[in-house]
Amino acid sequence: SQSIPRATRCALVAVSSAFAETATFPIDFAKTRMQLHVGRQSFYNALASALKNEGIGAVYSGLPPAVMRHVIYSSLRISLYEDFRESFAQGSLGEGSLAASRALAGLLAGGLAQAVASPADRLKVVLVQEGDKRGVAAVLRQILRDEGPQGLYRGVVPNVQRAALVNLGELATYDLAKSEILEQTGLADGVAVHTLSALCSGFVASVCATPADVVKSRIMAGKASGIVACVRDTVRNEGLLAMW
């Protein structure tokens, strides 16, 4: 991958991110609706209810800012990670220090990239909450008129926390899962092992990051004023499991 120019790699990441976000957006839509719903709601009910009562247009109403967010986040994270990794590696001592420097590089790259992409995330959450009532431009105008430019960064702190937790969960789990799978199954170090390791790390990352994702969605949608108040009220009124 080092032989491919960085601009080309970033372009490939951006294109693949756009396709991936488009293909999986109904899942993201249902997840966000579940997070904004007071009380328990299943994935099927969230998606089926929207399709039945609001139509397919409502499900995809938040796709444009979601694609924008994914392209910005993924491209920046790759570029920043390479810069941080190379910079930190120069001062690392031994394999353990190198692993720690890579983990730190991943955390910083993910957090910074998410901070830059957060305005697109805010637009997506509002559009998902409303369904097909307004377009991106109308939502953007209202946020700027009522809250100012800083309104686009509403929820940025839990958003960055979520990104950091996702990266930490993935980095902390992938290598451990891979070594255990190789040891316990006897499989060759190939596609099957990498796929199983990625599934394990993705699951752990989701478990770690979902509470921050719930807080982020509720703050961005205007259902909570801050992180502490959101966690307190959610746990008090809906129970601890509502954070997941």
N, C-alpha and C positions, 0 to 999 in steps of 0.2 A: 504493500500500500504506500510505502515511502516513495516509490518510483512515480506515483501518480501525483501531479501538481495539486497543491492544496485547494486552489480554486475549483479544480475539477472534482475533487472529493467532496467539497462543500456543495457543489451543484448537484452531484449525485445524491447526497444526503437529503438535500432540499426536495428533489423530485420524489425520492422514495418516501419521504415523510408526508408529502402531499397525498400520494396514493394511499399510504397506510391510514392516514387520518380519515380520508374519504370513505375507505372501505369499512372502517370500524366506528364511524361516527354515531350510528344508532346506539351502539353500546355506551359511548360517552354521553349521549343524550339521556339515556335511561338512568345511567349512574348519577348524573347531575340532578335529574328530577327526583330521584330517590333521596339524595342528600338534602334537597330543599323541602322535601315533604315532611311534615310533622307527624311522627308515628311511623310504624313499620309499613313498608310498601315493597312488594317483590319486584324483581327486575321485569318479569313478564307483565305484571299489572301496569307498571310505569310506561312501558313501551306500547303495550296493546291499547291502553286507555288513550294515549296520545294519538295513535293511528286512527282509532275509532272516532274520537270526538273532535280532533283537530286536523287530521289528515297528514299525509306524508310530507307536505311542505313545512309543517311545524317541526317535524323531527329533524329536518335538514336546515332549519332556519339559522342555526348557529354555526353552520359548516364553514362559511368564508373566514370569519375570525379564528376559528379553530385551526384551519389549514395555515393561516398566517402565523398563528402562535407556534404551531409545530415546526414550520419551516425555519422561523427565526431561532427557536430554542435549539433544535437539533443541529443546525448549521453552526451556531455560535458555540454550543457545548463542545462539538468536535474540535473546532479551531482553538478555543481557549484551553481545552484539555491538553492538546499537543504542546501548546506554549508552556503551560504550567508544568507538565510532566518533564519536558526537557530542562526547564529552569530548576526544578526541585531535584532532578536526578543528578545534577552537577555537584550538589552538596550532600548526597546520600552516602551512607556508610554501610555496606553490606546489604544482604537480601531483605532483611526485616525492615531496614530503613527505606529501601527502595519501594517496598510494598506500601509502607505508610505514606511515602511521598506521592505515590500514585493515587492512594485513597484521598489524600488531601487535595490533589489536583482535580479529581473527579467531583469532590464536594464543592470546591470553589467554582469550577467551570459550570456545574449544574445550577448552582445558586445564582451566579451572575447572569447566565443565559436566561433563566426564568424571570429574573428581575426585569430584564430588557423586554421580554415577551409578555409581561403581565398585563399591559393594556389590552392586548388582543384576547387574553383570557377573561378579563372583565366584560368585554363586549359579548363574548360567547356565553357566559353565564347568564347575563341579562336576556339575551335572545332565546336561550333554552328555557328560561323561566317563563317568558311571555308567549312562546310558541311563534306562530306566523303573523303576529299582530303588527310588527314594525320591521323595517330593514336595518342594516348596519349603520347607514348614514344617519337615520333618525335617532337611533339609540346614542350614537356618538355625539350628535348635536345636543341632545338633552343632558347628557353627562357633563359636557363642557359648559353648557349654560347654567345648570343647577349647582355643579360641584367644582367647576374649574378644571384645569388640566390635571390637578392632583387626584381628581375623582377617578381617572383612568388607573391610578395606582392603589385604589381601594382594595384591601386584601393582599397586598404585595408581600407582607411579612409571612403569613402562613403559606403563601404560594412558594416563596423561596424555601421555607422550612420543608415543605412537601418535596421539593426537588432535591434538597440535601438528603432527606430521609430515603428517597427512592435510590439515589446514587449510593448512599451508605449501605442500604439493604442489598443492593445488587453486588457491590464490591465485596462486602463481608461474606456473602453467601456463595457466590459462584464457584470460587476455587475450592471451598470446603465441600460443597455439594459434588463437584467434579471428582475430587479425591475419594470421597466415600462411595460414589457410584462405581468408579474404577475398581476400588477394593472389594466391594460387596458383590458386584455382578460379573466381574471378569470380562466385561465388554472391552473392545479395542477403543483406543482414544480416537474417536471419529465423530461423525455427524450425530449418531444416536446419543452419545455421551454428552456432547455439547448442547443438544436439544434438551435433554433431561436436566442438565445443570442450569440452563437458561430458564426452564420452567420453575425450578426450585427457587432460583434467585428472584424471579419475577413475583412469585407468590409471597416470599418474605418481604420484598420491597413494598408490595401492595399493602400487606398487613401493617408494616411500619408507617407508611405514608398516608393511609386512609383517614385517620383522625385529623391530620392537618388539611387534607383535601376537603373534608366536610366543613371545617371551620372556614377555609378559603371560599368555598362556594356560598356559604350562608352570609359571610361578610360582603362579598361581591354583589350578592343579590339584594342586599339591604335588609336582611333578616336578623342581623346581629351588628352591634356597634364595635366590638373588639374581640380579641382572642379569648381573654379570661371570661368575659361575660357570655360569649358563645358557648364555651365549654361548660361553664357553670349551669347555664339555663338548659342546655341540651341534656346533660346528665341528670339534672334535677327533674325535668319534665318528661323525658323520654327514656331515661335509663342509660347506663354506660355503653351498652351494645349499640346505641344509636350512633356512636362515633364511628362505627364500622358499617 
